[in-house]
């Protein structure tokens, strides 16, 4: 079965910023709860991989990335195995490589913390 694609810039906002709703309308908590988690739940149910594409946004704040991806682990909605087996973060544009690296780091740190 083919991968399920999710573009943050196209499917959420080209201007994602902040951690919480008080930080603005396109914050990490809202993205996680309203876009990322439902898309991941759907991908898992269809035995697909959810590929989250970070290309195309103006930029990403560390608070947005940490809340979206580290927070995904902390919600407890998904097992660590579901996240590692069904979620992939990527970009095709080298400009976004550091954001992908940061998001993966936040995800990895949260998974390590959840394992203890």
For each residue, the residues with C-beta under 8 A, 3 or more apart:
1: 46 47 48
2: 48
3: 43 48 49 50 51 88
4: 39 42 43 46 48 49 50 51
5: 51 53
6: 11 35 36 39 50 51 52 53
7: 10 11 12 52 53 55 56
8: 11 12 13 16 31 52 53 54 56 57
9: 12 13 14 53 54 55 56 57
10: 7 56
11: 6 7 8 35
12: 7 8 9 16 26 31 35
13: 8 9 16 25 26 31 57
14: 9 56 57 58
15: 26 57 58
16: 8 12 13 26 27 28 31 57 60 61 64
17: 23 24 26 27 59 60 61 63 64
18: 22 23 24 26 27 28 61 63 64
19: 23 27 28 29 63 64 66 67
20: 23 27 28 29 67
21: 24 25 27 29 30
22: 18
23: 17 18 19 20 27 63
24: 17 18 21 27
25: 13 21 30
26: 12 13 15 16 17 18 30 31
27: 16 17 18 19 20 21 23 24 30 31 64 67
28: 16 18 19 20 31 32 63 64 65 66 67 68 71
29: 19 20 21 32 33 67 68 71
30: 21 25 26 27 33 34 35
31: 8 12 13 16 26 27 28 34 35 36 64 68
32: 28 29 35 36 37 67 68 69 71 72 75
33: 29 30 36 37 75
34: 30 31 37 38
35: 6 11 12 30 31 32 38 39
36: 6 31 32 33 39 40 52 68 72
37: 32 33 34 40 41 72 75 77 78
38: 34 35 41 42
39: 4 6 35 36 42 43 50
40: 36 37 43 44 50 72 78 82 83 86 87
41: 37 38 44 45 77 78
42: 4 38 39 45 46 50
43: 3 4 39 40 46 48 49 50 86 87
44: 40 41 47 48 78 82 86
45: 41 42
46: 1 4 42 43
47: 1 44
48: 1 2 3 4 43 44 86
49: 3 4 43 85 86 87 88
50: 3 4 6 39 40 42 43 86 87 88
51: 3 4 5 6 88 89 90
52: 6 7 8 36 87 88 89 90
53: 5 6 7 8 9 56 90 91 92
54: 8 9 57 60 89 90 91 96 99 100 103
55: 7 9 91 92 93 96
56: 7 8 9 10 14 53 93
57: 8 9 13 14 15 16 54 60 96
58: 14 15
59: 17 99
60: 16 17 54 57 64 65 99 102 103
61: 16 17 18 64 65
62: 65 66 102
63: 17 18 19 23 28 66 67
64: 16 17 18 19 27 28 31 60 61 67 68
65: 28 60 61 62 68 69 70 99 102 103 106
66: 19 28 62 63 69 70 71 106
67: 19 20 27 28 29 32 63 64 70 71
68: 28 29 31 32 36 64 65 71 72 103
69: 32 65 66 72 73 89 103 104 106 107 110
70: 65 66 67 73 74 106 107 109 110
71: 28 29 32 66 67 68 74 75 110
72: 32 36 37 40 68 69 75 77 78 83 87 107 110
73: 69 70 78 80 83 107 110 111 113 114
74: 70 71 110 114
75: 32 33 37 71 72 78
76:
77: 37 41 72
78: 37 40 41 44 72 73 75 82 83
79: 82 83
80: 73 83 84 111 114 115
81: 84 85
82: 40 44 78 79 85 86
83: 40 72 73 78 79 80 86 87 107 111
84: 80 81 87 111
85: 49 81 82
86: 40 43 44 48 49 50 82 83
87: 40 43 49 50 52 72 83 84 107
88: 3 49 50 51 52
89: 51 52 54 69 100 103 104 107
90: 51 52 53 54 100
91: 53 54 55 94 95 96 97 99 100
92: 53 55
93: 55 56 96 97
94: 91 97
95: 91
96: 54 55 57 91 93 99 100
97: 91 93 94 100 101
98: 101 102
99: 54 59 60 65 91 96 102 103
100: 54 89 90 91 96 97 103 104
101: 97 98 104 105
102: 60 62 65 98 99 105 106
103: 54 60 65 68 69 89 99 100 106 107
104: 69 89 100 101 107 108
105: 101 102 108 109
106: 65 66 69 70 102 103 109 110
107: 69 70 72 73 83 87 89 103 104 110 111
108: 104 105 111 112
109: 70 105 106 112 113
110: 69 70 71 72 73 74 106 107 113 114
111: 73 80 83 84 107 108 114 115
112: 108 109 115 116
113: 73 109 110 116
114: 73 74 80 110 111
115: 80 111 112
116: 112 113
